[in-house]
Amino acid sequence: MKLLHRRIQMHQLAQNKALHYFQYTPTVVTANTQVLVAVHGISRNAQKQARLFAEQAELYNVLIIAPLFDQNHYSGYQRLGLSGQRADLALNQILDEVASKTNVNTQKFSLFGYSGGGQFVHRYALAYPQRVKAMAIGAAGWYTLPNPKKRYPYGIAPHPKLPDLRFNMAQFLQIPAYVLVGEEDTLRDDALRKSKKADQQGINRFERGQHWIRAMQHAAQQHGLNTPYQFIALPNSNHSFTRSIKIGGMAIHVFLALFGHQTDKKIPSTLQKNAPNIVSYADLNLALTTQFL
């Protein structure tokens, strides 16, 4: 809804002028307002992520932070900074600034990333598991596996270029994780990493997402954990963020997975004006599901 899009603002980080982020602030902000960090792929469509998630964010009373990791400074953001500046530290700076400006608690939040952003998301969670409530990974090209014998970023053994990164698997394996990939996202396109190591995870994004979920389930079981991990195939969707949202219903799946069903509240009056027959979150989720799925 265009009315909600007006609530999206672009900010330049006060302490780092090279870093920008988009923020969607829901109509009502309370002490219980939750935070979703949404991370773009190599197209760097941070604003589009905030825009296409705005409707669900309003329903769930979620504040969206969509960082913009530009090519000049954060060329290797997907791997937290093996090349370019450290994207994980940059996100931490953004979270601190948002907390100071809004009084919303950003110490613990949920994560979503699409394609290259999906790579960043699960690697950030590896490095900072104490800060992540749950994560949703949209069609990542390849993954860091919970394998201590392989060096990061293919496994969790330390990398000499990032000596301060240490991974607490016991904490990481307690984070619920969901992988969402279009059922037609099976092409080996130019953006997909093609190497012997990557192909061991599968030959396309669909197979690699399934492989990572299985690896996480196995690792959790070895630690005596029953953490939720789920692979979700998006219908009639290829490797397109927009199509995955508008046709595959990805936004609905992401918010249901990360924040649960909203059935006990009335929707804001601003939304009721646009949809007078929909008076509850349950009604709206049903309508959206019918529309997209």
N, C-alpha and C positions, 0 to 999 in steps of 0.2 A: 504494500500500500504506500502510495507516494507520501501520505501524511507522515508515516513513520520514517521515511527516508530523510525527512527534514531534520530528524533528531541525530543524524550521523554527522559527526564533526571530525575534521582532520586536525591533528595536533603535531607540533614540532617539539621534541623533547627538550626541556629547558637545559639539561646538563649535557646534551649531545645534539648539536644542531643538524648533524647528518642523519638523524633518526626521526622518522615520522610514524604516526599510527592513526588509525581511524577508530572512533569510539561511538558506539550506539548506547545511549542511556535510556532505559525504559521510562515510561511516564511517571511511575511511582518507584522511588528509590527508598528502601528501608534498610534496617540492620540485617535483614534476611536476604537482601538482594545478592544473588550469586553471580559469578563471573565466568564467562567463556572466552578464552583466547582462541581466535580463529586465524590460522596461518596459511598464507597463499602458496601457490605453486610457482614455477619459474615464470609464469606470465605476470606474476606480482600484482594480481587483481585483488588487493586487500580491500578496497572500497566495495567491490562487488560482493565479497564475502559478507561484509557487514550489512549490505543492502538486502541480500537474499536470505539472510538469517534474521532480519529485523522483526518480521512478523511473529515468528516463533519466540524470539527473545522478549517481545512485548507480552505475549501470552504467559510466559514462564517467569516474568519479572527478572530477566537476566541482562546484565550489562556485558556488552561485547567489546573486546579489545582486539583489533586487527592490525598487528604491526606490519610495517612496510620495510622489508629488508632489501634495500636497493643494490643493484648489481655492482656498483663501484666500491661499496664498503663491505657488503656482506655476500660476496660471490659464492661462498661455501656455507651458507646458512643452514642448508639441509643436514650438514654433518657437524653443526654447532660451531664451525669455524676452523676446519682443517685448512681452509684457504680463506683469505679475507679476515674481517674482524669477527669476534666472538658473538654470535647471535644469541646465545643463551644469556650472556651477561647483559646484552642490549634489552632483551625482554624483561629481565629482572629490573632494569632501570625504569622501563615503561610501567611495570606493575607498581613500583614505589611511587611514581608520579601520580598515577590514577588514584591510588589510595589516599594520597595527600590532598588531592583536589575534590574527591567525592565522599570521603569517609567510608567507602565500601571496603570490606576486607578482601585484599588481594593476596593474602598469604597462602590461601589454598583455593584452587580454582579448577575448572574443567578445561580440557584441551581438545581442539579439533584442528586438523590440517588436511589439505587436499594435495595429492601428488607429491611434489617436493616438500610441501608443508606437512604432509603425513610423515615424511622421513624426519623432519625436525621434531615433530610432536613426540614420537615415541623415544627419540634420543634425548630430548629434554627431560622427559619423565624418568629415563634411566639415570640422569645426572641429578635430578631434584625430586625424587619420589615422594618426599615429605610434603611437597607443595601441590601435588596433583591428586584431585579427587577421582577423576575418571577421564578416559580419553577415547576419542573417535578418530580413526584414521581413514581418510578417503583416498583409495586408489594410489597408494604409495608405489614408487617404482621398484624399490627393494628395501630390505630391512636389516636392522641389527639383531642378530639372533642371540638368545640367552646361552651362549656358548663361551665358556671361559678359556677355551683353547685357541679361539680365533681372535686376532687383534681387532680392536675397534677401527672402523665402523661396521665390519662384518660380524664381529663378536664383541665380547665385553672385556677382553684383555686390554691393558693400558696401551695407549698410543704415545710415542715419544713427543709428538707435536702438541699434545694436550695432557701434560703430565699431572695437572691438578684434577683431572676428571677421574673419579673413582665411583664405581657402580655398586650400590647396595641392592643385591638381587632379592634379598628377603623382603625389603620394603617395596621394591619395584613390582614384584609378583603379587602384591596385594592391591594393585590398581586395576579396577575393571577396564577392559579394553574391547573396542568394537572396530572391526574393519569393514568398510563399505566399498564395494566395487561394482561398477556397472556390469551386467551380465554380458554385454557386448564389448567390454574392455579387454579384448584378447589379442590385439595387434602388437607386433613388435615395431613400434614407430620410432622415429628419430630421437624422441625424448627419453626412450626407455634404455636404461643401462644394459648393455649386452657384454657380458664377460663370463668367463668360466665360473667365477665365484658367485656372481649374481644368478646365473642360470641354474645353479644348484638349488635355488629357492623356487624355481619354476621358470617357464619360458615367457610368461606375460604377467601383467599386474594381478589378474584374477587368480592364477595359480600361486603367485608369490604371497598374496594376502592369506590364502588358505593355509599355506605352508607355515607362515608366521603364527597364525592362531593355533595350529597344532603344536608347534614348538613351545609356545607359551603355556598351553594346557599341560603338556608333559612336564615342563619345568616347575609349574605350580604344584603339580601332584608330587613331584620329588621333594618339595618343601612342605608337604602336608597341607597344602592350601587348596581351597575350592573357589578360587576367584573367577568371576564371570568373564569369559572370553567368547565373543560371538562374531561369526562372519556373516555379513548381510549382502546378498546379491540384489542390486538395484535393477528393476525391470526396464527393458527397452532403453538402456543407457550405455553410452560408450565413454571414452575418456574425455568427457566434457563436464566441467563443474556446473555450468548452467543447466545442461540437459539432466544431469544427475539430480539437481534440485527440482526442476520444473516437471520432469517426466518420471524420474525415479523416486521422487519423494524423499530425497536424502535429508533435508532439513527436519522433516517430521521424525524420521528414524533417529537422527542424531539427538534431538532434544528428548525424545522418549527414552533413549538409552542413557543419556547423561543425567537427566533431571526427573524422569518418571512421568506418570500420568498426572495431569492437572484436571481434577474433576470437582473440586470443592469450592471454587471461587467464581465470581462473576467476572466477565471480561470487562476491560476499561470502557468507559462511555465513548471514548474516541473511536473505538472499534465498533461499538454497537450502532453508531450512526451509519457506518458503511454496510453493516450486516444486521439489520434489525431483527431478523428471525433467529439469530444465533445469540444466545444469552449466557452460555457457559463455555468453559474450556473444553468440556467433553463434546459439546455441539460443534465447536469450531474444528477440533481435531478430527471428528468424524467427517465433516464437510471437506476438509483438506485432503484427508485420506481418500475419500470418494473421488475428488477432483484429480488427484495425482496418480493414484494407484488403480 
